[in-house]
Amino acid sequence: MKVSLFITCLVDQLCPNVGVATVEVLEKAGCEVIFDERQTCCGQPAFNTGYRKEARKFAEKFIEIFERSDADYVVSPSGSCTAMVKHFHELFPTDKKWRDRAEKIAEKTHELSSFLVNVLKVENVGAKLSGKVTWHDACHALRDLGLKTEPRKLLQKVEEAEFVELNGSDECCGFGGTFATKFPMISTAMGEVKCASARDTTAEYMVSADSSCLMHLQGLLTAQKQPLKTIHIAEVLTARA
């Protein structure tokens, strides 16, 4: 099975280790991974801020690039960016040709944990991580994509890892992309609530599928001098100790 990697801006620029881990997980699961360096932003920041005309330009470029690939699927280590692809069709309300192209790309695009569990039917990838882990449900992955059991199934199969549920796991961490810059005090307060809930689990790692949430939460934890670490699920699935 051939997979085209949709790496996302944040992973490309700030969390390349997550991209490397994603490729490693997919290859171990038996996929051939290809990467088109022409890919750019999916347009989510513009879309969420109301700039639909600008977002449409990003969507068109994304569609043109990925529909030329002979890959069977497009996979991304981000629930929010994957969700954006699922919304592409909304940008072409009166253009049936582009809307159909957008829907076709959306059908083959998957977030990593969903792809592993729902498409490949894989739950155990041979990972090993000593310690207690908890899960933060990122908003887009949970609400837009309906992902809840998939990452938990994967984490529960990680050798030597103890999974504990996070109270309020489905509550927003406060990042929300441009929300964090428009309303920093509210964003920080929401993040601190999430961090407090995570600390209550006594977990050593807080895991999620979105680097944006993890970056936001790790910044708060570091400022609080807390030992709890955030980690992307792709990195957990490539852990060997």
N, C-alpha and C positions, 0 to 999 in steps of 0.2 A: 504494500500500500504506500502510495506517495503522498506526502504531506507538505504543503507550502506554509512556511512559518511567517505569521503576522506578528512582528516583534513588539510593536507599539513604541511611541516616542520615549516614554519614561524609562522603559527597560533598556532601550538603545542608548540613551544618554546618561542615565544614572544607575541602572541596575543590570549591567551586562551579564553578571553572574547568573541572573534569573534566566536570561536567554540561553546561555550555555547549558544550564541545568535542564531547560525545556527540551532542547535538542537531544540531550543525553537520555532523558526519560522516553522520548518518542522512539529513538533508535533502539533502545533496549526492548521496547514493546513491539519491535519488528517493523517499524516504519522507515521509509527512505525520506529524509528531510531535505527540502530545497529552500533556498532563501533568495528572494529577488531584492537586490539592493536599491531598486528604484522606488520602493514603497516609501510613503511619507505618512504624515498624520492622517487619521481617519476623519478628522473634522469635529470630533466630539466637543472640544472647548467652544468652538463657534456655535455649534448646534445648541448646547446647553445655555448659552448666553443670548440666544435669540437671533443670531446672524445666520439665517437659513440659506441665503444666497451664497455666502462664503462657504458654508458647510457643504453645499451642493457641489462646489468645485472640487473639494477634497474627496467627496464621495465618488464623483465621476472618475477621478484619477485612480482611486483605489480599485474601482470596478474594472477599469481598463487594464490595469496591471495584473490583477489576480485572475481575470477571466482568460487571459492569454496562457496561463499556466496549465500544464497537463496533469497537475496534482489532483488527487481524488478529493482532498479536503484542505481547508485552510484552518490552522490551529493557532491560538493565541494564549499567552500566559496572563490574560487579563479579562476579567468578567465585564468591566465597564467598556472597554474598546470593542469586545465581541458584541456587546449589547448595542453599541452604536451602529455596527454593521447591520444588525437586525432592524434598525430604524431607518436605514437608507431610503427605503421605498417611500417614506413620508416626505422626502425632499423632492419627489417628482409626482405631485398630485395630478397634474394634467398632461404628463408625458408618459404614455403607456410603454413606449419602447425602453426608456431608461428605468421605469419602475419594474418592468419584467426582468431587466438585467440585474437590478439591485436585489430583487427577491431570489434570483437564481444564485447569486453569490452568497446571500444570507443563509440559504439552505445548506451550503457546504462549509459554513464557518462555525467553528466550535471553540469554546473555552477549554483549556487543557484537561481539567478534571472530568468535565462532561464527556470529552472525546474518549478519554481512557475508559471510563466506566460504561458509558452508553453506546459508544460506537465500537470500540475494540473489545469490550466486555472484559476488561482487565482491572482488577482491584489490588492485586499484590505485585509490585514491581521489584521486589527484593530489597527494599530499603531497610536500613537499620539505624535507629537513632535512640540513644539512651536518654531518657528523661520524660518529663510530663509535658504534654502539649495540649493546647486549647485552640478553638477555631473561631475566628471573627467572620461573620457573614457580611461580605461587602454588599452594599445596597444594590448595585446593578446586577451582580451575579444572582442575588437572591430574588429580587423583585422583577427584574426584566427577563432573566433567563430561567428563573425557577430552580436554581441550583441550591440544594440543601443537603441531601443525603450523599451525593457523589463524593465530595471531598472528605466527608466523615468516614465513608467506606474505605477510602484510600489510607487515611491516617490510622484507622483501626487495624490495618494490616501491616503497619510499619513495625518491624521487629524491635523489641525492647522499649518501645514508646508506649506510654500510658496516656490514653486520650481522656480528657475531662471536659465536660460541657461548660461553656461560658454563660453565666447568667446575663441575659440581655444580648446574646450573640447576634440577634437580628436588628439591634439598634445601630443607627448610623454613628460612625466614629467622628463625624464632624468635618472630614476633609472636603468631599463634594466638589473637587476641582476648583472652579472659580468662586465657589461659596466661601472657601477658606480665606481668600484674599479680600472678598467683599465684606465678610462678617467674621473677622479674626477672633474676636472675643467669644462669640457664640461657638465658633469652630473649636477653639481651645477648650472651652467648658465641656462640650460634648466628648471631645477626645479624652479629657481627664476622667470622665465618668466611665468610659470604656476601659481605660487603663486600670482604674480602681477595681472594676469587675474582673479583669484578667488577673490582677494580683491576688484577688480573693480565691482564685482557683489553685493557687500555689504552683501554677505551671511555670516551667522554665522557658517555654516558647509559645508565642502567640502567632498562629499561622493564618494566612489568608491567600486569596488568589489574585489580589490586586496590590501592586507595589506602591500605588499612591496612598492607600490606607495605611500600609505598613510604614511608609516613610513618615507620614504624619504622626502615627502612634509612637514610633521609635524616637522621634524628636522629643515628644513629651516625656517618654520614659527616661531618656538620657538626661533631660533637664532636671528630672526628679531624682536622678542617680539611682534608678531602680535596676536590679539585675535581670529582670524579665527582658527577653529578646524577641524581636519580631523576625519572622522568616517566611519566605514565599513557599507555597506548597511544592513547587518544582524543586526547590532546594532540599526540602524534607525527603522527597522521593528519590533523590540522588545521594542521600546520606548513607554512609557505610559504617558508622560507628556511633 
